[in-house]
Amino acid sequence: MTNETFERDGESERLIARLKVFWKTIRNLRKKTLNEIDIFEDYSVVLHVKRLYWKCCRLFCFWRHSTPLATMMEALPHLHFPKGSCLDYYQSGDDFSSYPTLYVRKSTDPRLPNNSPTCLGDLMPKDIDILDNVRPDFTPEGAWELILLMELGDQFNLVRHAGYNEIKIIYDMEEFFTGKYFGNDFTQYEHELFDIKYLTENERKELLSWQPAPRVTMGNDAAVVEYCVFSPFGGFYLVQIKVQFKPVLILSQPIKMKKVHYHCQIIY
């Protein structure tokens, strides 16, 4: 039995379409941010510059306040941020493992510098957590877009060893096995991350028996989201997460309903 046996309903197709839009946005952001200034500067210089930056921020050009993640917000129309705020990121880590950290800020505030906790110390804002600021629609699309933001939102600017954090949400196992994602051939790097030869025949049959298309079950004040995740350094997982909308927005810890181990053989 293959995943072709399962018929996708209209809701799953809508969720897959939302995933496609968001993944394309992530890929475009990855291309645009590769040429950013190297984040691994001497911290003493950074601290001095950033102190001046905060004192003079109102005099800087508009780009100091604009966010490079505007397209990400546009790709998530069922998520709502407080009026006058925006989604942004700063780069965290070191020259071995660097990754974007997402946060929410006022649109009139300057962007946080890279490695903000180290550079700013006690000046680091405390009210920037995404779940404290975002309000999803109480719909399957709202719950799904919140999952996309929290699971895939930081999948750009993964420097070197942070590639261990890279994941994909799989919606069609047979297509993925052929080396395609949303109809596009894998890049050379993606081919290195997934090669079907590292799966046994039994593992392939097991994965093809899964129903990877995302599903959302709505309740009174919550939604249960089920979807399939692939990690090149861990494997394939069928995941279930509960999104509690009221009285406050809470994401439960993911429940791994099924797993097939996989390792891409890359050792950093």
C-alpha positions in Angstrom: 0.0 0.0 0.0 1.4 3.4 -1.0 0.4 6.9 0.1 -1.5 7.1 -3.2 -4.1 4.9 -1.5 -5.1 7.8 0.7 -7.3 10.5 -0.9 -6.4 14.0 0.2 -9.4 16.1 1.2 -9.8 19.7 0.3 -8.4 20.9 3.6 -5.2 19.0 3.2 -4.7 20.5 -0.2 -5.2 23.9 1.2 -2.7 23.3 4.0 -0.2 21.9 1.4 -0.7 25.1 -0.7 0.1 27.2 2.4 3.2 25.1 3.0 4.3 25.7 -0.6 4.0 29.4 -0.3 5.9 29.5 2.9 8.7 27.2 1.8 9.2 29.3 -1.3 9.5 32.4 0.9 12.1 30.6 3.1 14.1 29.7 0.0 14.1 33.3 -1.3 15.1 34.6 2.1 18.0 32.2 2.2 19.3 33.5 -1.1 18.9 37.2 -0.1 20.6 36.9 3.3 23.6 34.9 2.3 25.5 38.1 1.5 24.9 39.7 4.9 27.9 41.2 6.8 29.8 38.4 8.7 28.2 38.1 12.1 31.4 36.8 13.7 32.9 40.2 14.7 35.0 40.9 17.7 32.6 41.3 20.6 34.4 44.3 22.1 34.0 46.2 18.8 30.4 45.1 18.5 29.5 46.3 22.0 31.0 49.7 21.4 29.3 50.1 18.0 25.9 48.9 19.3 26.0 51.3 22.3 26.4 54.1 19.8 23.7 52.5 17.6 21.1 52.5 20.4 21.8 56.2 21.3 21.6 57.4 17.7 19.1 54.9 16.3 16.4 57.6 15.5 18.9 59.3 13.2 19.6 56.3 11.1 18.1 55.5 7.7 14.7 53.8 7.5 16.3 50.4 6.7 17.5 50.2 10.3 13.9 49.8 11.3 12.5 47.8 8.4 12.4 44.0 8.6 13.8 41.6 6.0 11.0 39.2 7.1 8.2 41.3 5.6 7.7 38.6 2.9 7.4 35.9 5.6 4.6 37.9 7.3 2.9 38.2 3.9 3.1 34.4 3.5 1.2 33.9 6.8 -2.0 35.8 6.2 -3.8 33.8 9.0 -1.4 35.0 11.6 -1.8 38.4 13.1 0.7 40.5 15.0 0.0 43.5 17.2 -0.7 46.8 15.4 2.6 48.6 14.7 4.8 45.5 15.2 6.7 43.2 12.9 8.4 39.9 12.7 12.2 40.1 12.6 15.4 38.0 13.5 18.9 38.3 14.7 21.6 35.8 14.0 22.7 33.6 16.9 25.6 31.3 17.5 29.3 31.3 16.4 31.4 30.6 13.4 30.7 26.8 13.8 27.0 26.9 14.3 24.9 30.0 13.5 21.1 30.2 13.0 18.4 32.9 12.9 16.4 33.6 16.1 12.9 35.0 15.4 11.3 37.7 17.5 8.6 40.4 17.4 9.3 44.1 17.8 7.7 47.5 17.3 8.0 48.6 13.7 9.5 51.9 15.0 12.2 50.2 17.1 15.6 49.5 15.6 16.5 45.9 14.7 18.3 43.9 17.3 22.0 43.3 16.5 23.3 39.8 15.8 24.1 37.8 18.9 21.8 40.1 20.8 22.0 38.3 24.2 25.8 38.7 24.2 26.0 42.2 22.8 23.1 43.8 24.7 23.1 41.9 28.0 20.6 43.5 30.4 19.4 45.8 27.5 18.0 42.8 25.7 14.2 43.3 25.4 12.0 40.9 27.4 8.7 41.0 25.6 9.7 39.8 22.1 8.6 36.1 22.2 6.5 35.1 19.2 3.9 33.2 21.1 3.3 36.2 23.3 2.6 38.4 20.3 1.1 36.4 17.5 -2.6 35.7 17.2 -3.6 33.0 14.7 -7.1 32.8 13.2 -9.1 30.1 15.0 -9.2 28.0 11.8 -7.2 25.1 10.4 -5.1 27.6 8.3 -4.4 29.6 11.4 -3.2 26.6 13.4 -1.2 25.3 10.4 0.6 28.7 9.7 1.6 28.9 13.4 3.2 25.4 13.0 5.0 26.5 9.8 6.4 29.6 11.5 7.6 27.8 14.5 9.0 24.7 12.6 10.3 26.3 9.4 10.7 30.0 10.2 14.3 29.7 11.1 15.3 27.5 8.1 17.4 30.2 6.4 20.9 31.3 7.3 21.7 28.0 8.9 25.5 28.3 8.9 27.8 25.2 8.9 27.0 22.9 11.9 23.6 24.5 12.3 22.6 22.4 9.3 21.9 19.7 11.9 18.7 21.8 12.6 17.5 21.6 9.0 14.1 19.9 8.4 11.5 19.6 5.8 7.7 19.0 6.1 6.9 16.1 3.8 3.4 16.1 2.2 4.0 13.4 -0.5 6.3 10.5 0.3 6.5 9.1 -3.3 7.4 12.5 -4.7 10.1 13.0 -2.1 11.6 9.5 -2.9 12.0 10.6 -6.5 14.2 13.6 -5.5 11.6 16.3 -5.9 9.9 18.7 -3.6 6.8 20.6 -4.8 7.7 19.3 -8.3 11.2 20.8 -8.2 14.4 18.6 -8.4 16.5 18.6 -5.3 19.5 20.8 -5.3 22.9 19.2 -5.0 23.0 19.9 -1.3 19.5 18.4 -0.9 20.6 15.3 -2.7 23.4 15.0 -0.2 20.9 15.3 2.6 18.6 12.6 1.3 19.6 9.5 -0.7 17.0 6.7 -0.8 19.8 4.1 -0.8 20.3 4.7 2.9 16.8 3.3 3.6 16.2 -0.4 3.7 13.4 -2.0 1.6 11.3 -2.4 4.8 11.8 1.2 5.8 10.7 2.3 2.3 7.5 0.2 2.5 6.8 1.6 6.0 7.2 5.2 4.9 5.0 4.6 1.8 2.3 3.3 4.1 2.1 6.6 6.0 -0.4 9.3 5.3 1.9 12.4 5.3 -0.6 15.0 4.1 -1.1 17.5 7.0 -4.4 17.5 8.9 -5.9 19.8 11.5 -8.7 18.7 13.9 -10.5 21.7 15.5 -11.9 21.6 19.0 -13.6 24.1 21.3 -10.5 26.1 22.2 -7.7 24.1 20.5 -6.6 22.4 17.4 -4.6 19.1 16.9 -2.2 19.3 14.0 -0.7 16.2 12.4 2.1 16.3 9.8 5.3 14.6 8.6 8.8 15.9 9.3 12.1 14.8 7.7 15.4 15.5 9.4 18.5 14.4 7.5 20.2 13.7 10.8 17.4 12.0 12.5 14.8 10.5 10.3 11.1 10.7 9.3 8.5 11.5 11.9 4.7 11.6 12.0 4.2 14.4 14.5 1.1 15.6 16.4 1.0 19.0 18.2 -1.8 20.6 20.1 -2.4 24.3 19.5 -4.2 25.8 22.5 -5.8 29.1 21.5 -7.5 30.2 24.7 -7.0 31.5 27.4 -3.5 32.0 26.1 -1.7 30.7 23.0 0.3 27.5 23.9 2.0 24.9 21.7 2.3 21.5 23.3 5.4 19.4 23.0 5.3 17.3 19.8 4.2 13.7 20.1 6.1 11.5 17.7 3.5 9.0 16.6 5.8 7.1 14.1 9.5 7.2 13.3 11.8 5.7 10.7 15.5 6.4 11.4 17.6 8.0 8.7 21.1 9.6 8.7 22.5 11.3 5.6 26.1 10.1 6.4 27.3 13.7 6.6 29.6 14.2 9.6 30.6 17.8 10.4 
